[in-house]
Structure formats: structure tokens, C-alpha cells
């Protein structure tokens, strides 16, 4: 199973909308606009499609507002790019809490050593690794890093 941190990995939006805008001063529509305007990385969405076509579980994880759930589901689940979407607002626990990753593993009926987590957030990666989940670091500001991460995921999961 591949667990993917959505912001900055699948999209060009590096920060979650709640850190781009002040949630206390932003409307739900403004937060949703940041999500809607994020551009998917074609090399990453191609990877997600290939993994899904190979019958592998792909789970997107995100710290977001509940109102974004439907939009994210339409964008990834309905297009067959992911099998599951775990949004902190829907489950009551946020990244990088160990309980968030444990919930993801339970949803997928997957052991930690059977999962691969990709993200740019060091705190998230450290917690995943401490739980026994394999990790791949992606630097979202480097095209080379994105391509290297995609190649590494392909190597680990499709060969």
C-alpha cells in the first residue's frame, strides 16, 4: 500500500490551506479555493493511476477541513487515482500523530512493513518510520526530487 501526503506531493501546493490562510479569518470558500486551485503533478497522478491499475492500494492523507472531503474524493477517488482518502477533519486525529497512521493501516488492513509513505514533511515521515512504515522523502520545490521520488516508488512497488 502507498500512503501519500496530498499537499506538496500530489499537487504543487506545498502547504495545507489552513497554513496558507489563517483559518480564524478565512471563510470555508477561501480554504476550498486553495484546494481547488492546486495543480496536480502529472508525473505523480500517472504513478497513482499505474499503482491503482496494478491493483495496489493508494491512500491519500491530508489535514484539511471537512468541507473539502467531497472535492478531494471527486478529484482522486472518483477518477480511480486513489482507493482511500483519510482526512483529519473526518477522523478526529491529525498528522503527524501516530494514531493517524495507525488508523490508516487499520483502514487498509495493512501491516506497517507493507506500507510505503511519501511526503515532504519531516515530522510526518519520522512518525511513520518510527511505526515501521517505509518512507520516501519528496522535496516539492525540486523537480529532480519529485522525479526521483516517483522512480523510487515505482521501483519499490511495481517491480
VENCOR-V177063 format. One record per residue. N is the residue number from 1. RES is the residue in one letter. SS is DSSP state (H for helix, E for strand, L for the rest). PHI is phi in degrees with one decimal (* if undefined). D_FIRST is the distance of its C-alpha to the first C-alpha in Angstrom with 1 decimal. Layout:
BEGIN
n res ss phi d_first
N RES SS PHI D_FIRST
N RES SS PHI D_FIRST
END
This chain:
BEGIN
n res ss phi d_first
1 X L * 0.0
2 X E -105.6 3.8
3 X E -107.7 6.5
4 X E -121.4 9.8
5 X E -71.7 13.2
6 X H -64.4 15.2
7 X H -67.5 18.7
8 X H 86.0 19.6
9 X H -108.1 16.3
10 X H -74.4 16.0
11 X E -116.9 19.7
12 X L -85.3 22.8
13 X L -83.1 23.5
14 X L -77.8 23.1
15 X L -106.7 24.0
16 X L -61.4 23.2
17 X H -53.5 26.1
18 X H -66.6 27.4
19 X H -98.5 28.1
20 X H -78.1 29.6
21 X L -116.4 32.0
22 X L -77.4 33.6
23 X L -57.5 32.2
24 X L -69.3 35.6
25 X L -111.6 37.4
26 X L -105.9 35.0
27 X L -86.7 34.9
28 X H -58.5 31.8
29 X H -61.6 32.7
30 X H -65.2 32.7
31 X H -65.3 29.3
32 X H -68.7 27.9
33 X H -60.9 29.8
34 X H -61.0 28.0
35 X H -66.7 24.6
36 X H -63.8 26.1
37 X H -81.0 27.6
38 X L -63.1 24.5
39 X L -96.4 24.0
40 X E -67.8 20.6
41 X L -82.3 20.1
42 X H -58.9 20.4
43 X H -64.3 18.6
44 X H -83.4 15.5
45 X H -67.6 15.8
46 X H -61.9 16.3
47 X H -60.6 13.1
48 X H -59.7 11.2
49 X H -63.4 13.5
50 X H -63.6 12.9
51 X H -64.8 9.1
52 X H -63.7 10.0
53 X H -61.9 13.0
54 X L -80.6 11.3
55 X L 83.2 9.8
56 X L -89.6 6.0
57 X L -77.7 4.8
58 X E -121.3 5.9
59 X E -119.3 7.5
60 X E -90.4 10.8
61 X E -124.0 12.7
62 X E -156.6 16.4
63 X L -93.5 19.7
64 X L -149.6 21.9
65 X L -87.7 24.7
66 X H -58.8 24.3
67 X H -65.3 26.3
68 X H -85.6 23.5
69 X H -56.6 21.1
70 X H -63.7 22.7
71 X H -63.5 22.9
72 X H -66.0 19.3
73 X H -62.4 18.3
74 X H -63.9 20.8
75 X H -73.7 19.7
76 X H -121.5 16.0
77 X H -68.5 15.2
78 X L -65.9 18.6
79 X L -91.4 18.2
80 X L 75.7 14.9
81 X L -88.5 13.1
82 X L -148.8 10.6
83 X L -93.3 9.9
84 X E -149.1 10.6
85 X E -134.4 12.9
86 X E -116.2 13.8
87 X E -109.8 17.3
88 X H -53.9 19.2
89 X H -66.4 22.3
90 X H -89.7 21.0
91 X H -111.4 19.7
92 X L 80.6 22.4
93 X L -143.6 20.7
94 X L -110.2 19.9
95 X L -63.1 17.9
96 X L -100.6 18.4
97 X L -60.5 19.3
98 X H -54.5 17.5
99 X H -61.9 17.7
100 X H -64.5 15.6
101 X H -65.9 12.6
102 X H -62.6 13.5
103 X H -62.6 13.8
104 X H -60.0 10.3
105 X H -64.1 9.1
106 X H -64.4 11.9
107 X H -58.1 11.2
108 X H -85.6 7.8
109 X L 51.2 9.8
110 X L -130.7 7.5
111 X L -80.5 9.4
112 X H -54.1 9.5
113 X H -70.7 9.7
114 X H -92.7 6.4
115 X L -109.6 4.8
116 X E -128.9 6.3
117 X E -114.2 8.6
118 X E -121.2 11.2
119 X E -167.2 14.5
120 X L -108.5 18.2
121 X L -83.5 19.3
122 X H -59.1 20.1
123 X H -60.9 20.5
124 X H -64.3 16.9
125 X H -63.0 15.7
126 X H -64.8 18.1
127 X H -66.0 17.2
128 X H -58.8 13.4
129 X H -62.2 14.8
130 X H -63.3 17.4
131 X L -86.7 15.0
132 X L 94.2 13.4
133 X L -85.2 10.3
134 X E -66.4 10.4
135 X E -132.2 11.7
136 X E -132.2 13.1
137 X E -90.6 16.3
138 X L -125.1 17.4
139 X L -93.5 21.1
140 X L -68.1 21.6
141 X L -93.4 25.3
142 X L -120.7 25.0
143 X H -58.3 24.3
144 X H -62.5 24.0
145 X H -64.2 21.3
146 X H -61.4 19.2
147 X H -64.3 19.7
148 X H -64.0 19.0
149 X H -64.7 15.6
150 X H -60.7 14.7
151 X H -62.9 16.1
152 X H -65.0 14.3
153 X H -65.7 10.8
154 X H -58.7 12.2
155 X H -61.6 13.6
156 X H -74.6 10.7
157 X H -109.4 8.4
158 X H -115.0 11.2
159 X L -118.3 14.0
END
